[in-house]
């Protein structure tokens, strides 16, 4: 099923594939059990396969554990507090939790540095939500949900520095920077290919300070983050424009430990939230201001 987002580049697709949960055996069955004897073609998973009590959660007390980084940046989160339900990703996380049967007080947040989230190995969370782009390299060691947001990259410059770049070619001679481990940094290296190596920062706060200090001519971040930076955090800055980082639409997905069967249940929740308009409403509430940013080609 191909879905439509409401912001950034016109007609950005948001792919949410609705999938059924894998069947879960209840033990031995007999022919006298009508539910057990239903083996007709096309049967879906048992209704309780994604029931809250059946989910493979990391917490023994049945809490849904969600990871994200700190600081948690706006507009994805508000006041660096994922627990308040404000901001696009916090709101999406709680909507998914509710769809899966969890109340707000049955959700627990844990701090997970961005680069650690997609490292191989066991996870201390059920899923992580932190503007993590779905990439083939990351999918080798972790699993992702279907995409919940169609992303674009954006370039931030200071107005006082002169003419604003109007194309990707205009960026080649500039000193650029981005956060380590991000698709923003990959977009600089692989797509813009500037004349000098980009500066790499531990987090977005360090990148913003480098722009203010004149260490870089421009920084690159995902579009909603960039919009918030220019509108609120750095007076005198502006968005030069937005661009797609790869030939295919970049998407953010919730991240899981490799092989986690919880993925299918989260995908069912996301599909339901898309179908009833909840995802579109959350996007409109928290990210609609990014509409109209010029496209760099």
Buried (B, 14 or more C-beta within 10 A) or exposed (E): EEBEBBBBBEEBBBBBEEBBBEEEEEEEEEEEEEEBEEEEEEEEBBEEBBBBEBBEBBBEEEBBBBBBBBEBBBBBBBEEBBBBBBBBBBBBBBBBBBBBBBEEEBBBBBEBBBEBBBEEEEBBBBBBBBBBBBBEEBBEEBBBBBBBBBBBBBBBBBEEBEEBBEEBEBBBEBBBBBBBBBBBBBBBBEBBEBEEEBBBBEBBEBBBEBBBEEBBBBBBBBBBBBBBBBBEBBEEBBBBBBBBBBEEBBBBBBBBBEEBBBBBBBBBBBBBBBEEEBBBBBBEEBBEEBBEBEEBE
